[in-house]
């Protein structure tokens, strides 16, 4: 019995030491930015995973531009999220951002316009980073009378650019119209020059680690390689990230970040779009280790 008591005491002492170290060292705050037609509720499981593996982590999912409000223009959403996120970025050690689907593009806009941000790990979870061009069920929900080959008639207008989906609609067969009309994705990707090009690039390069997560069974992001900065050419052939013009020209800093070894790709098959943030294997494989 004495040995058992001693063993228990040693165990208690060990656990107390771990708890004390956690309270001293701690974990960087985690900010989750939801996707289209989402809200905080959809990310409760992900927050649970984070707190189980990193006890005491401050996890924030904003109730901001939820659900139908997520259709508002992305620059408007960026303004709201920037104000909310800036208040958490007081941590001297930095913060982690997990950005799901459309939320990834919002995060890019936020960081581009926060030149002194302190994001350590930027984790894009199934996000259309290079754009969207596909007849997913989301598209049919928003535009039931149109198919992808005709949607540019709406999206590439001043009215269309007031809808979030159109802000990253990238029709590879309407390249000139895209470049002339896109007021969000094209500037972010450095596909058109603008007065903030250098400042946005410098801000992007403040990121310590960029994690790109996606997979071929996503079912919504089209092509799915958009989640790792690949996209269609005019022949509907996917051109990988490293062969994209914005990478080759290092238009917004992606090539430089990659040359530092700071870009991580995590491709996981068999995951449907709305399951990425609740899939334990995805969390353990692609997210967990970047939240220290």
Protein Blocks (a to p, Z undefined) as FASTA:
>chain_A
ZZmmmmmmmmmmmmmmmmmmmmmnopadddddddehiafklmmmmmmmmmmmmghiacdd
ddehihjlmmpcfklmmmmmmmmmmmmmmcfnbpadddehjlmmmmmmmmmmmmkbccfb
dcdehiafkopcdddfklmmmmmmbcfklmmmmmmpfklmmpfklmmgccfklmmmmmmm
mmklmmmnopaccfklmmmmmmmmmpmbdcddddfklomaccfklmnopacdfkopacdf
klgfklmnomnommmmmmnopaccdddehiafklmmmmmklmmmmmmmmmZZ
